[in-house]
Amino acid sequence: MLQGKRILLGVTGSIAAYKSAQLIRLLVKQGAEVKVVMTPLSKEFITPLTLATLAKNPILVDFFDPTNGNWNSHVSLGLWADAYLVAPATANTIGKMANGIADNLLLTTYLSAKCPVFVAPAMDLDMYAHPATQRNLQTLREVGNHVIEPAAGELASGLEGKGRMEEPENIVRYLDDFFTEKTLQGKKILITAGPTYEKIDPVRFIGNYSSGKMGFAIAEQCAKRGADVTLVAGPVQLKCAHRNIKRIDVESAEEMYRVVTGSYPEMSGAVLCAAVADFAPAEQAKVKLKRGKDALCLELEPTQDIAATLGKTKRNGQFLVGFALETNDEEVHALEKMERKNFDFIVLNSLNDPEACFGYNTNKITILTREGSRKPFELKSKDKVAEDIVNEIEQLF
């Protein structure tokens, strides 16, 4: 959602100014046009040349260029921007913003800005926790500014605590979320993701190659559009930071079944993206099984069918979306599964498509609906695939 957006970045005199280079790179990669205003002190931490090269725009520091008299109009800058992001924002700059002090180009531009303003504080933990700083931040919030809370971690002083500027990736995600239309506001959506592990003994299990990336991308996309998301995740090495996502970690198909069936009645709908094991060992050994000369035989029994259970209990007004991963006769099997499980539509993946499905950052899908439509999509990143899927979910409302 940052494509074509005009972002004005204010950089102040903090050791965290080095992160502004990465921040600009990410914004430009998202398709935003970036202009940078620096305070004089910030040039001691990172050079204007570095930021100008990344932003592909000249850096602005002073009110005018003394060599030729060119005027840098703070009014024009404030009108140009779709968003004004001050990152890093020092305690000094935050205090001046809160009290209307305008002694440099960054601050006069702030007072002239007609666009949303975002502030990413960066300072030592005692400075951040000081009542004066907290009062100034509250003042900024009260007049409509958006404060991107700092993270806790190791600080330049050597101490550890809250005050570390949020990472550039998360700041860009915050901006992207702000500009995303909240088409799912008020909806509660349940999403499953990742594999399940079915224990054989204390150290071995039956599982699959699911990374959970597709389910997490769908959760992120739903949350960005305003939904309250409950994400039930199998054992994966992924993180989700969106404030609208409530994550519940499980391991086995039985655990996932209990959580999902217990949560679904309160939901607007569910997206069943997890690769749940169809079978589990009938018995779990309590000690590690040792290698022997003879073959090891395991008796497997079916796990409880989460999708079928939800399909039977789905009420009017709820939706249910499923996935089908196939290796042959893909569409035939997917359509049968959609009918059997009472899905509103099904997302078909094929292991015959290169760079799709398990382990990849890309996917290639076809959406099949109960009305008989078939919507194939080209290979794209899983984040973009999630947009296609959530666009289809919006049509159900």
Salt bridges, closest charged atoms under 4 A:
ASP82 OD2 - ARG6 NE 3.78
ASP103 OD2 - LYS96 NZ 2.69
GLU149 OE2 - ARG141 NH2 2.61
GLU149 OE1 - LYS162 NZ 3.16
GLU167 OE2 - LYS19 NZ 2.93
GLU167 OE2 - ARG164 NE 3.55
ASP176 OD2 - LYS224 NZ 2.37
ASP177 OD1 - LYS182 NZ 3.86
ASP177 OD2 - HIS242 NE2 3.31
ASP177 OD2 - ARG243 NH2 3.05
ASP201 OD2 - ARG204 NH1 2.52
GLU220 OE2 - ARG173 NE 3.50
ASP249 OD1 - ARG247 NE 2.84
GLU254 OE2 - ARG258 NH1 3.45
ASP305 OD2 - LYS341 NZ 3.36
GLU331 OE2 - ARG374 NE 2.44
GLU336 OE1 - HIS333 ND1 3.92
GLU339 OE1 - ARG370 NH2 3.45
ASP344 OD2 - LYS314 NZ 3.11
GLU378 OE2 - LYS380 NZ 3.69
GLU387 OE2 - LYS384 NZ 3.78
ASP388 OD2 - LYS380 NZ 2.80
GLU392 OE1 - LYS375 NZ 2.77
GLU394 OE2 - ARG225 NH1 2.78
